[in-house]
Amino acid sequence: MGAVPQCPIKHVPAVTRPRSRHVNCDDLRHASDHRPPDPADPFRPFAIATAYSILHAQTPEVRFDVASVKPNYADGCRGRWDFAVSHGTVTAQNAPLLRIISRAYNLTDERVSGPAWLDSQCYDITAKATGDLPDHALMPMLQTLLKERFHLAAHRESDERPILALLVDKRGAKLPHYGDKISMPSSLNEGKVLFMARHLPDLCERLGKVAGRPVIDKTGLNGDYLIVLTYVPFASTNGDPADSASNIFSAVRDQLGLRLESQRGVVEILKIDSVDKVPTEN
């Protein structure tokens, strides 16, 4: 019998177990290798997969091309305020920081939890992006602006509670577009309140304050409207708002073609960990 041929032995470098479960860049580069996992470290495959998922879940922050942020001391944060988004530009005039934050995160004011001064410090903002971007594409840019200029740090939490859902009534919405000519109420009586807004989040916020319950927009509508609503304020927020003698529910249905429905749902809350009163210079 002849000599058995000797196969060359390929040297395989030993796999060194890391001191911790943190995965470095080399781990990620070799994550797709078809090497068997190190039996000495049962956490290695899980750690690689977790780190890979976390890194790929992160999205790069988007920014405005130019932005001006200034405190507004003229009116002492009282009087008329405005927040508008149009044609790649976000503008705020005498707007409380609470309102700017809530709009940036597509929430109503009562769903933002932070220091009390947020509603008593107002600012002027003009921020522009390249191109005629849709309104929703500008909100991540506004979030980045708040983080950079106000050092905003916040996190989201969810809580299940009674809510009012804002829905389109079966007869259809009656929301004229902003700029259309409409007849305004000539006078108010019997303690009625006149409310005007351009966006449904502003309507939800007002209805939530009147009803004492979060109002969630489930209309599926997204536009710039001329919202005019007259209503009688609730005398009490005890019990189910739908059972109140006030005519807010019929006012929303008859005047706006929308309806409020009592539901129970998960409400997302933005909790602010830290934020500066004085923004960094432009």
Beta strands, then each sheet from edge to edge (+ up, - down):
strand 1: 66-71
strand 2: 82-86
strand 3: 89-96
strand 4: 112-113
strand 5: 122-128
strand 6: 153-168
strand 7: 193-197
strand 8: 215-217
strand 9: 227-231
strand 10: 258-274
sheet 1: 1+ 5- 3+ 2-
sheet 2: 4+ 10+ 6- 8-
sheet 3: 7+ 9-
end
